Amino acid sequence: MSRTLSELSRLIDELICFGTIAEVDHAGQRLRLDLRGRPSGWLPYPNEIGQNFRRWCPLRVGTQVLAACPSGNPANAVLIAIIPTNALPPPSTAEGLDRVEFNDGSLVEYDSDAKRMHVVSVGDIAAEASGNITATAGENITATAGGNAAIVAGAVASITAPAITLNATKGGKGAATMNGSFKLKGDFEIEGNVAVTGNVDATGTVMDGGGNSNHHTHPGL
């Protein structure tokens, strides 16, 4: 049965058309489109699949899209592009900036002009590796915690630097605590008082400002 010229014109006109995402079934990995007021059928959920990765990127109802309709039939539409709108604009228009912004305010961005990677999380960040984790900076590394900071090692924990400063800002007795047995190789200088609970053994001379050694005696003792 031959098609009329108007019908052929309509089919050609609907081969590629604009629409919006009307319904999303994340679990079923499918969606429906609204194409000029005509609903599509359930369509495959487009996501990126590469040689070494698969990406899950949930789509949003109301997003404007460009769809291809084989044979000009909207029921068989295939989503081929997502198009920003005034209601859903891109998170940036900077030429040198690549940015992914999430609804809760978290973001990941890289500024090619400034050579700066910026990551913001409004919640927790978890990094896990079955092998090693290496962090290398050409300049400074700064880690700041509003609460506690803990380093736990199954073997040796080592800090190596030309100079090391440990500051206990609380001040007063018990501001800094070391638990366990410790061995110091090298000289040790203290500015302040020393209180010892237990014995003090020295293989060398113990002197105070008055010149007393560890062999001195006190009258009447």
N, CA, C and O of each residue as an XYZ file, in Angstrom:
884
protein
N       0.855     -1.193      0.000
C       0.000      0.000      0.000
C       0.892      1.245      0.000
O       1.757      1.406      0.862
N       0.670      2.101     -0.960
C       1.496      3.291     -1.071
C       1.159      4.305      0.011
O       0.024      4.387      0.480
N       2.176      5.077      0.397
C       1.985      6.117      1.400
C       1.716      7.447      0.716
O       2.238      7.709     -0.368
N       0.910      8.280      1.339
C       0.624      9.598      0.798
C       1.819     10.513      1.015
O       2.653     10.252      1.882
N       1.904     11.560      0.250
C       3.003     12.514      0.362
C       3.047     13.143      1.747
O       4.130     13.345      2.295
N       1.900     13.455      2.319
C       1.866     14.070      3.654
C       2.349     13.099      4.717
O       3.013     13.497      5.674
N       2.018     11.828      4.549
C       2.469     10.829      5.523
C       3.971     10.633      5.430
O       4.655     10.529      6.448
N       4.483     10.583      4.207
C       5.938     10.463      4.041
C       6.658     11.678      4.613
O       7.725     11.546      5.214
N       6.079     12.857      4.428
C       6.672     14.078      4.973
C       6.709     14.025      6.494
O       7.688     14.441      7.115
N       5.631     13.507      7.093
C       5.575     13.407      8.566
C       6.615     12.411      9.074
O       7.280     12.670     10.076
N       6.760     11.282      8.395
C       7.730     10.273      8.815
C       9.155     10.817      8.728
O       9.972     10.592      9.622
N       9.440     11.529      7.650
C      10.777     12.117      7.504
C      11.011     13.171      8.581
O      12.103     13.265      9.142
N       9.985     13.957      8.864
C      10.095     15.016      9.864
C      10.361     14.456     11.254
O      10.961     15.128     12.093
N       9.917     13.228     11.500
C      10.059     12.640     12.836
C      11.224     11.662     12.933
O      11.384     10.990     13.952
N      12.033     11.575     11.890
C      13.216     10.709     11.978
C      14.137     11.163     13.107
O      14.686     10.338     13.837
N      14.302     12.471     13.246
C      15.095     13.055     14.335
C      14.281     14.192     14.926
O      13.852     15.086     14.197
N      14.059     14.172     16.246
C      13.234     15.216     16.855
C      13.660     15.478     18.298
O      14.325     14.656     18.929
N      13.260     16.642     18.801
C      13.520     17.008     20.182
C      12.421     16.442     21.075
O      11.291     16.235     20.634
N      12.768     16.199     22.328
C      11.786     15.728     23.291
C      12.324     15.884     24.695
O      13.382     16.480     24.894
N      11.614     15.359     25.658
C      12.049     15.377     27.055
C      11.867     13.986     27.650
O      11.051     13.194     27.180
N      12.646     13.708     28.695
C      12.494     12.439     29.409
C      11.256     12.540     30.285
O      11.182     13.394     31.168
N      10.280     11.664     30.039
C       9.005     11.729     30.754
C       8.950     10.760     31.928
O       8.261     11.026     32.913
N       9.653      9.659     31.842
C       9.576      8.636     32.897
C      10.858      7.818     32.869
O      11.395      7.522     31.801
N      11.346      7.454     34.053
C      12.587      6.678     34.146
C      12.372      5.487     35.062
O      11.837      5.622     36.163
N      12.786      4.343     34.605
C      12.784      3.114     35.416
C      14.240      2.705     35.585
O      14.801      1.991     34.753
N      14.856      3.181     36.703
C      16.281      2.917     36.900
C      16.567      1.433     37.044
O      17.508      0.921     36.437
N      15.762      0.737     37.843
C      16.000     -0.684     38.073
C      15.871     -1.482     36.780
O      16.626     -2.425     36.543
N      14.899     -1.093     35.941
C      14.705     -1.781     34.680
C      15.572     -1.258     33.558
O      15.536     -1.793     32.450
N      16.363     -0.208     33.826
C      17.264      0.398     32.850
C      16.508      0.766     31.565
O      16.905      0.401     30.459
N      15.398      1.507     31.756
C      14.607      1.922     30.615
C      13.962      3.273     30.895
O      13.909      3.717     32.042
N      13.475      3.922     29.849
C      12.864      5.240     29.998
C      11.836      5.471     28.905
O      11.823      4.790     27.880
N      10.974      6.452     29.152
C      10.010      6.906     28.151
C      10.311      8.363     27.814
O      10.752      9.126     28.673
N      10.073      8.741     26.575
C      10.264     10.111     26.124
C       8.924     10.736     25.754
O       7.990     10.056     25.328
N       8.862     12.038     25.928
C       7.741     12.823     25.420
C       8.252     13.540     24.172
O       9.076     14.450     24.269
N       7.767     13.133     23.005
C       8.219     13.689     21.737
C       7.097     14.509     21.114
O       6.215     13.974     20.443
N       7.148     15.805     21.348
C       6.134     16.726     20.823
C       4.725     16.305     21.275
O       3.761     16.368     20.512
N       4.645     15.881     22.523
C       3.343     15.517     23.054
C       2.973     14.074     22.825
O       1.933     13.625     23.305
N       3.800     13.325     22.099
C       3.520     11.921     21.858
C       4.483     11.081     22.683
O       5.695     11.273     22.584
N       3.982     10.157     23.492
C       4.864      9.339     24.318
C       5.517      8.242     23.495
O       4.919      7.684     22.575
N       6.757      7.950     23.852
C       7.436      6.818     23.224
C       7.121      5.561     24.025
O       6.514      5.622     25.094
N       7.533      4.452     23.502
C       7.462      3.231     24.295
C       8.625      3.204     25.272
O       9.390      4.163     25.372
N       8.751      2.091     25.991
C       9.905      1.949     26.882
C      11.151      1.770     26.028
O      11.212      0.884     25.176
N      12.147      2.623     26.266
C      13.360      2.628     25.446
C      14.563      2.162     26.261
O      14.556      2.267     27.487
N      15.595      1.646     25.591
C      16.812      1.249     26.311
C      17.435      2.449     27.019
O      17.377      3.575     26.525
N      18.025      2.196     28.168
C      18.660      3.218     28.989
C      20.091      3.409     28.489
O      20.914      2.511     28.674
N      20.421      4.536     27.868
C      21.777      4.704     27.317
C      22.801      4.973     28.413
O      22.570      5.797     29.297
N      23.913      4.289     28.353
C      25.040      4.521     29.239
C      26.321      4.167     28.499
O      26.297      3.440     27.506
N      27.440      4.689     28.994
C      28.713      4.450     28.333
C      29.263      3.079     28.675
O      29.252      2.673     29.837
N      29.743      2.369     27.672
C      30.426      1.091     27.859
C      31.695      1.134     27.025
O      31.634      1.292     25.805
N      32.843      0.995     27.674
C      34.121      0.996     26.981
C      34.825     -0.328     27.126
O      34.291     -1.269     27.714
N      36.026     -0.401     26.587
C      36.809     -1.630     26.669
C      37.119     -2.017     28.110
O      37.100     -3.196     28.465
N      37.405     -1.006     28.943
C      37.853     -1.288     30.306
C      36.934     -0.733     31.382
O      37.310     -0.711     32.554
N      35.721     -0.277     31.011
C      34.845      0.289     32.026
C      33.393      0.206     31.574
O      33.098      0.056     30.389
N      32.496      0.307     32.550
C      31.070      0.488     32.319
C      30.611      1.598     33.243
O      30.957      1.600     34.424
N      29.840      2.538     32.728
C      29.448      3.702     33.507
C      27.946      3.703     33.752
O      27.153      3.512     32.830
N      27.566      3.921     35.007
C      26.156      4.074     35.368
C      25.904      5.545     35.651
O      26.455      6.107     36.597
N      25.073      6.161     34.830
C      24.761      7.576     34.986
C      23.250      7.733     34.932
O      22.698      7.858     33.839
N      22.551      7.734     36.077
C      21.085      7.801     36.089
C      20.579      9.091     35.458
O      21.092     10.178     35.727
N      19.573      8.950     34.621
C      19.017     10.099     33.911
C      17.900     10.754     34.718
O      17.366     10.168     35.660
N      17.560     11.979     34.330
C      16.650     12.812     35.111
C      15.388     13.135     34.301
O      15.460     13.505     33.129
N      14.244     12.986     34.951
C      12.980     13.346     34.312
C      12.976     14.849     34.017
O      13.405     15.645     34.852
N      12.497     15.237     32.839
C      12.450     16.642     32.453
C      13.632     17.095     31.622
O      13.641     18.217     31.116
N      14.640     16.229     31.473
C      15.811     16.594     30.680
C      15.464     16.636     29.193
O      14.809     15.732     28.674
N      15.910     17.700     28.512
C      15.673     17.792     27.073
C      16.652     16.890     26.328
O      17.831     16.818     26.674
N      16.145     16.194     25.289
C      16.979     15.250     24.560
C      16.744     15.396     23.061
O      15.781     16.021     22.617
N      17.638     14.811     22.313
C      17.469     14.653     20.876
C      17.327     13.164     20.614
O      18.160     12.371     21.052
N      16.284     12.785     19.906
C      15.995     11.374     19.681
C      15.931     11.062     18.201
O      15.500     11.886     17.394
N      16.366      9.858     17.854
C      16.219      9.349     16.490
C      15.102      8.316     16.497
O      15.051      7.451     17.371
N      14.223      8.410     15.532
C      13.064      7.514     15.468
C      13.134      6.697     14.179
O      12.746      7.194     13.121
N      13.615      5.468     14.243
C      13.666      4.630     13.034
C      12.295      4.532     12.381
O      11.286      4.320     13.053
N      12.275      4.689     11.071
C      11.040      4.655     10.277
C      10.089      5.789     10.643
O       8.917      5.765     10.270
N      10.596      6.787     11.378
C       9.750      7.907     11.765
C       8.719      7.567     12.806
O       7.722      8.276     12.944
N       8.936      6.486     13.548
C       7.970      6.014     14.551
C       8.467      6.362     15.951
O       9.437      5.759     16.410
N       7.838      7.314     16.649
C       8.289      7.703     17.996
C       8.271      6.552     19.000
O       8.988      6.597     19.999
N       7.480      5.547     18.755
C       7.430      4.412     19.679
C       8.754      3.660     19.716
O       9.044      2.961     20.687
N       9.556      3.798     18.668
C      10.844      3.098     18.586
C      12.023      4.054     18.726
O      13.122      3.766     18.252
N      11.796      5.185     19.373
C      12.828      6.218     19.456
C      14.069      5.724     20.188
O      13.994      4.848     21.050
N      15.213      6.302     19.827
C      16.492      6.025     20.494
C      17.082      7.363     20.918
O      17.229      8.267     20.095
N      17.420      7.492     22.189
C      17.995      8.740     22.696
C      19.435      8.840     22.214
O      20.244      7.951     22.478
N      19.758      9.928     21.503
C      21.111     10.066     20.959
C      21.886     11.234     21.555
O      23.103     11.305     21.381
N      21.218     12.157     22.256
C      21.935     13.294     22.853
C      21.091     13.926     23.947
O      19.862     13.928     23.881
N      21.773     14.466     24.960
C      21.123     15.222     26.031
C      21.487     16.688     25.850
O      22.655     17.016     25.642
N      20.502     17.566     25.927
C      20.694     18.982     25.615
C      20.350     19.834     26.843
O      19.231     19.740     27.348
N      21.286     20.669     27.340
C      20.991     21.558     28.477
C      19.892     22.557     28.130
O      19.697     22.910     26.967
N      19.189     23.000     29.149
C      18.140     24.011     28.990
C      18.319     25.068     30.073
O      19.210     24.950     30.914
N      17.482     26.096     30.059
C      17.529     27.112     31.112
C      17.187     26.514     32.469
O      17.724     26.937     33.492
N      16.292     25.531     32.476
C      15.917     24.879     33.736
C      17.017     23.951     34.230
O      17.195     23.790     35.437
N      17.755     23.341     33.312
C      18.857     22.432     33.655
C      20.096     22.854     32.881
O      20.491     22.195     31.920
N      20.719     23.976     33.311
C      21.881     24.490     32.583
C      23.135     23.692     32.914
O      23.137     22.943     33.891
N      24.192     23.829     32.137
C      25.474     23.195     32.484
C      26.045     23.825     33.750
O      25.775     24.994     34.026
N      26.832     23.073     34.528
C      27.360     23.606     35.786
C      28.448     24.658     35.617
O      28.852     25.290     36.593
N      28.923     24.851     34.400
C      29.935     25.884     34.147
C      29.960     26.188     32.656
O      29.552     25.370     31.831
N      30.446     27.383     32.326
C      30.635     27.741     30.920
C      32.087     28.125     30.648
O      32.399     28.659     29.584
N      32.980     27.855     31.610
C      34.395     28.186     31.452
C      35.037     27.267     30.420
O      34.828     26.054     30.447
N      35.806     27.836     29.526
C      36.387     27.062     28.431
C      37.405     26.037     28.918
O      37.489     24.937     28.372
N      38.175     26.389     29.938
C      39.234     25.497     30.404
C      38.830     24.599     31.552
O      39.684     23.947     32.153
N      37.533     24.551     31.872
C      37.078     23.821     33.059
C      36.200     22.636     32.669
O      35.234     22.781     31.919
N      36.551     21.463     33.188
C      35.688     20.282     33.103
C      35.142     20.022     34.500
O      35.912     19.889     35.451
N      33.819     19.950     34.633
C      33.201     19.925     35.958
C      32.003     18.977     35.988
O      31.157     18.995     35.094
N      31.947     18.154     37.029
C      30.788     17.305     37.301
C      30.223     17.745     38.648
O      30.910     17.678     39.667
N      28.975     18.194     38.650
C      28.352     18.731     39.862
C      27.146     17.871     40.236
O      26.310     17.562     39.388
N      27.062     17.486     41.515
C      25.983     16.643     42.001
C      24.934     17.483     42.726
O      25.205     18.607     43.149
N      23.733     16.920     42.863
C      22.613     17.674     43.429
C      22.863     18.147     44.859
O      22.348     19.195     45.250
N      23.639     17.404     45.647
C      23.849     17.764     47.050
C      24.979     18.763     47.248
O      25.272     19.143     48.381
N      25.626     19.203     46.150
C      26.708     20.182     46.258
C      28.097     19.593     46.083
O      29.067     20.340     45.955
N      28.216     18.274     46.074
C      29.511     17.655     45.816
C      29.904     17.900     44.363
O      29.039     18.036     43.497
N      31.206     17.954     44.096
C      31.647     18.202     42.725
C      33.056     17.677     42.500
O      33.843     17.507     43.432
N      33.341     17.429     41.234
C      34.686     17.075     40.786
C      34.969     17.942     39.566
O      34.183     17.967     38.619
N      36.089     18.649     39.591
C      36.405     19.500     38.456
C      37.905     19.554     38.217
O      38.702     19.388     39.140
N      38.276     19.789     36.965
C      39.676     20.010     36.613
C      39.774     21.256     35.751
O      39.114     21.375     34.719
N      40.611     22.178     36.196
C      40.836     23.434     35.485
C      42.132     23.296     34.686
O      43.226     23.329     35.250
N      41.998     23.142     33.372
C      43.179     22.962     32.523
C      44.046     24.209     32.482
O      45.265     24.104     32.345
N      43.442     25.389     32.600
C      44.211     26.633     32.571
C      45.040     26.797     33.840
O      46.213     27.165     33.779
N      44.420     26.519     35.003
C      45.122     26.679     36.282
C      45.905     25.428     36.672
O      46.667     25.456     37.639
N      45.727     24.316     35.925
C      46.357     23.030     36.254
C      45.986     22.624     37.678
O      46.858     22.342     38.500
N      44.688     22.598     37.959
C      44.217     22.342     39.328
C      43.027     21.390     39.315
O      42.030     21.630     38.634
N      43.149     20.302     40.080
C      42.048     19.375     40.295
C      41.382     19.714     41.620
O      42.059     19.868     42.637
N      40.052     19.831     41.613
C      39.315     20.220     42.814
C      38.199     19.215     43.058
O      37.375     18.967     42.178
N      38.177     18.639     44.250
C      37.153     17.668     44.628
C      36.483     18.149     45.909
O      37.164     18.445     46.891
N      35.160     18.228     45.906
C      34.396     18.631     47.086
C      33.366     17.554     47.381
O      32.603     17.160     46.499
N      33.341     17.076     48.621
C      32.328     16.115     49.042
C      31.618     16.656     50.271
O      32.266     17.021     51.252
N      30.294     16.710     50.228
C      29.552     17.183     51.392
C      29.407     16.070     52.435
O      28.921     16.307     53.541
N      29.826     14.875     52.078
C      29.797     13.749     53.012
C      31.169     13.117     53.129
O      32.183     13.814     53.086
N      31.206     11.816     53.274
C      32.463     11.093     53.464
C      33.140     10.811     52.126
O      32.493     10.800     51.078
N      34.453     10.584     52.178
C      35.229     10.106     51.039
C      35.938      8.836     51.487
O      36.632      8.848     52.504
N      35.782      7.758     50.760
C      36.428      6.489     51.091
C      37.331      6.085     49.935
O      36.885      6.000     48.791
N      38.610      5.835     50.238
C      39.567      5.364     49.235
C      40.083      4.006     49.685
O      40.623      3.881     50.784
N      39.923      2.997     48.853
C      40.350      1.645     49.198
C      41.241      1.093     48.094
O      40.982      1.299     46.908
N      42.286      0.393     48.497
C      43.187     -0.233     47.532
C      43.647     -1.569     48.084
O      44.028     -1.664     49.251
N      43.615     -2.609     47.250
C      44.123     -3.906     47.689
C      45.644     -3.947     47.631
O      46.273     -4.851     48.180
N      46.225     -2.958     46.961
C      47.682     -2.816     46.910
C      48.122     -1.569     47.646
O      47.565     -1.231     48.691
N      49.113     -0.886     47.111
C      49.670      0.303     47.750
C      48.907      1.567     47.364
O      48.276      1.630     46.309
N      48.976      2.565     48.229
C      48.496      3.912     47.938
C      49.687      4.861     48.071
O      50.338      4.900     49.115
N      49.964      5.608     47.037
C      51.101      6.521     47.029
C      50.613      7.936     46.744
O      49.890      8.166     45.775
N      51.007      8.874     47.583
C      50.688     10.286     47.374
C      52.003     11.055     47.253
O      52.825     11.020     48.168
N      52.205     11.740     46.145
C      53.442     12.472     45.904
C      53.107     13.902     45.506
O      52.296     14.128     44.608
N      53.722     14.853     46.167
C      53.500     16.267     45.844
C      54.839     16.929     45.572
O      55.810     16.712     46.295
N      54.881     17.743     44.516
C      56.109     18.471     44.211
C      56.391     19.563     45.220
O      57.529     20.014     45.355
N      55.346     19.993     45.934
C      55.518     21.021     46.963
C      54.940     20.518     48.289
O      55.399     19.497     48.802
N      53.944     21.209     48.855
C      53.479     20.887     50.204
C      52.291     19.932     50.190
O      51.543     19.868     49.214
N      52.128     19.191     51.282
C      50.941     18.387     51.535
C      50.364     18.849     52.874
O      51.075     18.877     53.879
N      49.099     19.206     52.892
C      48.438     19.659     54.113
C      47.199     18.818     54.347
O      46.360     18.678     53.456
N      47.080     18.261     55.534
C      45.889     17.499     55.915
C      45.321     18.127     57.186
O      46.034     18.258     58.181
N      44.057     18.513     57.163
C      43.416     19.169     58.292
C      42.157     18.405     58.661
O      41.329     18.120     57.795
N      42.004     18.071     59.926
C      40.817     17.352     60.399
C      40.129     18.168     61.480
O      40.783     18.652     62.404
N      38.802     18.327     61.372
C      38.052     19.038     62.393
C      37.883     18.209     63.658
O      37.609     18.748     64.730
N      38.049     16.891     63.529
C      37.968     15.992     64.677
C      39.300     15.290     64.883
O      40.353     15.925     64.855
N      39.253     13.988     65.090
C      40.471     13.218     65.320
C      41.133     12.836     64.007
O      40.474     12.758     62.970
N      42.448     12.597     64.055
C      43.208     12.076     62.926
C      43.971     10.857     63.413
O      44.628     10.914     64.452
N      43.894      9.753     62.679
C      44.521      8.518     63.123
C      45.314      7.897     61.988
O      44.867      7.869     60.841
N      46.503      7.396     62.323
C      47.319      6.613     61.399
C      47.548      5.257     62.048
O      48.135      5.182     63.127
N      47.096      4.194     61.413
C      47.239      2.845     61.956
C      48.013      2.012     60.943
O      47.611      1.908     59.784
N      49.114      1.424     61.374
C      49.938      0.608     60.483
C      50.092     -0.790     61.072
O      50.266     -0.950     62.280
N      50.027     -1.797     60.207
C      50.208     -3.165     60.670
C      51.654     -3.494     60.952
O      51.936     -4.457     61.665
N      52.581     -2.720     60.411
C      54.005     -2.942     60.650
C      54.629     -1.645     61.168
O      54.318     -1.216     62.280
N      55.495     -1.022     60.386
C      56.231      0.164     60.830
C      55.587      1.429     60.265
O      55.277      1.493     59.076
N      55.386      2.429     61.115
C      54.956      3.761     60.684
C      56.169      4.681     60.787
O      56.761      4.795     61.860
N      56.544      5.328     59.708
C      57.783      6.095     59.668
C      57.532      7.511     59.179
O      56.778      7.727     58.231
N      58.178      8.483     59.841
C      58.181      9.872     59.397
C      59.631     10.277     59.180
O      60.435     10.208     60.109
N      59.976     10.697     57.974
C      61.351     11.080     57.662
C      61.358     12.497     57.112
O      60.668     12.789     56.136
N      62.130     13.376     57.731
C      62.218     14.769     57.293
C      63.468     15.402     57.889
O      63.940     14.946     58.931
N      64.023     16.447     57.258
C      65.173     17.145     57.839
C      64.859     17.701     59.224
O      65.745     17.752     60.077
N      63.620     18.116     59.464
C      63.201     18.615     60.778
C      61.759     18.202     61.007
O      60.942     18.241     60.087
N      61.450     17.810     62.227
C      60.100     17.364     62.579
C      59.613     18.163     63.780
O      60.325     18.282     64.777
N      58.419     18.704     63.692
C      57.815     19.454     64.782
C      56.473     18.831     65.127
O      55.629     18.644     64.250
N      56.268     18.507     66.404
C      54.989     18.008     66.888
C      54.439     19.033     67.874
O      55.094     19.348     68.867
N      53.270     19.544     67.616
C      52.686     20.567     68.474
C      51.413     20.038     69.140
O      50.489     19.588     68.463
N      51.377     20.098     70.468
C      50.160     19.793     71.212
C      49.587     21.125     71.682
O      50.048     21.682     72.678
N      48.599     21.630     70.981
C      48.105     22.987     71.231
C      47.257     23.092     72.486
O      46.986     24.197     72.955
N      46.834     21.969     73.034
C      46.012     21.995     74.247
C      46.784     22.589     75.412
O      46.222     23.338     76.212
N      48.062     22.262     75.516
C      48.901     22.784     76.586
C      48.626     22.107     77.917
O      47.589     21.469     78.101
N      49.565     22.252     78.845
C      49.378     21.681     80.178
C      49.722     20.202     80.231
O      50.114     19.600     79.231
N      49.568     19.639     81.399
C      49.910     18.245     81.632
C      48.997     17.322     80.818
O      47.781     17.505     80.780
N      49.601     16.342     80.178
C      48.826     15.379     79.414
C      48.413     15.841     78.034
O      47.594     15.193     77.382
N      48.972     16.964     77.575
C      48.604     17.459     76.243
C      49.064     16.491     75.161
O      48.376     16.318     74.155
N      50.198     15.868     75.352
C      50.715     14.875     74.411
C      51.007     13.590     75.171
O      51.624     13.627     76.235
N      50.579     12.480     74.649
C      50.756     11.198     75.319
C      51.372     10.195     74.360
O      50.928     10.066     73.219
N      52.396      9.483     74.821
C      52.992      8.397     74.061
C      52.853      7.118     74.877
O      53.285      7.054     76.028
N      52.254      6.115     74.281
C      52.058      4.842     74.968
C      52.950      3.773     74.351
O      53.057      3.670     73.129
N      53.590      2.979     75.207
C      54.458      1.923     74.715
C      55.899      2.182     75.097
O      56.193      3.105     75.857
N      56.795      1.368     74.570
C      58.222      1.501     74.839
C      58.871      2.249     73.689
O      58.581      1.981     72.523
N      59.756      3.194     74.019
C      60.368      4.029     72.997
C      61.889      4.038     73.160
O      62.411      4.001     74.274
N      62.570      4.088     72.047
C      64.025      4.170     72.035
C      64.437      5.360     71.188
O      64.026      5.481     70.034
N      65.258      6.246     71.765
C      65.713      7.438     71.063
C      67.191      7.295     70.746
O      68.002      7.047     71.638
N      67.540      7.452     69.477
C      68.942      7.452     69.073
C      69.322      8.884     68.727
O      68.814      9.445     67.755
N      70.199      9.469     69.505
C      70.593     10.850     69.288
C      70.371     11.667     70.552
O      69.911     11.147     71.568
N      70.697     12.933     70.478
C      70.560     13.816     71.629
C      69.096     14.198     71.846
O      68.293     14.202     70.913
N      68.771     14.519     73.093
C      67.408     14.886     73.460
C      67.486     16.079     74.400
O      68.128     16.018     75.449
N      66.828     17.158     74.014
C      66.870     18.380     74.816
C      65.465     18.751     75.257
O      64.531     18.740     74.455
N      65.315     19.083     76.548
C      64.014     19.432     77.106
C      64.056     20.843     77.656
O      64.949     21.190     78.429
N      63.083     21.663     77.255
C      62.926     22.977     77.860
C      61.706     22.918     78.766
O      60.575     22.998     78.287
N      61.921     22.780     80.063
C      60.829     22.618     81.006
C      61.159     21.540     82.026
O      62.270     21.009     82.036
N      60.214     21.222     82.869
C      60.418     20.255     83.941
C      60.184     18.828     83.451
O      59.469     18.589     82.478
N      60.814     17.890     84.161
C      60.652     16.473     83.880
C      60.174     15.780     85.150
O      60.810     15.890     86.198
N      59.073     15.079     85.058
C      58.576     14.307     86.186
C      58.621     12.833     85.803
O      58.105     12.438     84.757
N      59.243     12.023     86.658
C      59.415     10.602     86.370
C      58.743      9.783     87.456
O      58.987     10.011     88.641
N      57.915      8.849     87.078
C      57.345      7.885     88.008
C      58.068      6.564     87.783
O      57.787      5.864     86.811
N      58.974      6.224     88.649
C      59.810      5.039     88.464
C      61.271      5.423     88.528
O      61.606      6.545     88.909
N      62.134      4.511     88.162
C      63.574      4.704     88.257
C      64.135      5.370     87.025
O      63.560      5.306     85.939
N      65.295      6.023     87.224
C      66.061      6.588     86.131
C      67.446      5.968     86.163
O      68.174      6.131     87.142
N      67.819      5.261     85.112
C      69.139      4.632     85.034
C      69.974      5.368     83.998
O      69.498      5.680     82.907
N      71.231      5.641     84.353
C      72.128      6.325     83.435
C      73.483      5.648     83.452
O      74.018      5.362     84.523
N      74.048      5.388     82.281
C      75.399      4.822     82.209
C      76.457      5.909     82.255
O      77.637      5.628     82.466
N      76.037      7.142     82.061
C      76.972      8.254     82.114
C      76.681      9.142     83.315
O      76.034      8.715     84.270
N      77.155     10.361     83.263
C      77.010     11.315     84.358
C      75.697     12.070     84.246
O      75.294     12.489     83.160
N      75.033     12.237     85.390
C      73.828     13.052     85.449
C      74.171     14.323     86.215
O      74.519     14.255     87.394
N      74.081     15.471     85.572
C      74.489     16.720     86.195
C      73.321     17.690     86.229
O      72.491     17.708     85.319
N      73.258     18.501     87.286
C      72.293     19.581     87.323
C      73.037     20.899     87.257
O      74.254     20.911     87.074
N      72.331     22.009     87.403
C      72.964     23.314     87.303
C      73.989     23.550     88.392
O      74.887     24.376     88.233
N      73.862     22.826     89.506
C      74.820     22.989     90.597
C      76.018     22.090     90.470
O      76.926     22.143     91.300
N      76.039     21.272     89.452
C      77.213     20.431     89.245
C      77.143     19.104     89.949
O      78.175     18.444     90.067
N      75.992     18.664     90.428
C      75.898     17.379     91.107
C      75.892     16.235     90.097
O      75.283     16.339     89.032
N      76.565     15.160     90.434
C      76.587     13.981     89.572
C      75.637     12.941     90.133
O      75.014     13.154     91.173
N      75.528     11.828     89.451
C      74.668     10.762     89.946
C      75.304      9.975     91.085
O      74.720      9.010     91.577
N      76.516     10.392     91.513
C      77.175      9.732     92.646
C      77.183     10.598     93.910
O      77.843     10.260     94.892
N      76.441     11.726     93.883
C      76.488     12.613     95.028
C      75.631     12.048     96.167
O      74.783     11.181     95.956
N      75.877     12.570     97.394
C      75.099     12.170     98.564
C      74.534     13.430     99.208
O      75.057     14.527     99.013
N      73.471     13.264     99.970
C      72.883     14.372    100.695
C      73.136     14.186    102.192
O      72.921     13.095    102.720
N      73.584     15.221    102.872
C      73.821     15.115    104.318
C      72.566     14.666    105.048
O      71.455     15.103    104.746
N      72.776     13.771    106.026
C      71.691     13.318    106.860
C      70.910     12.159    106.278
O      69.946     11.687    106.880
N      71.327     11.696    105.097
C      70.653     10.541    104.490
C      71.511      9.303    104.624
O      71.117      8.227    104.175
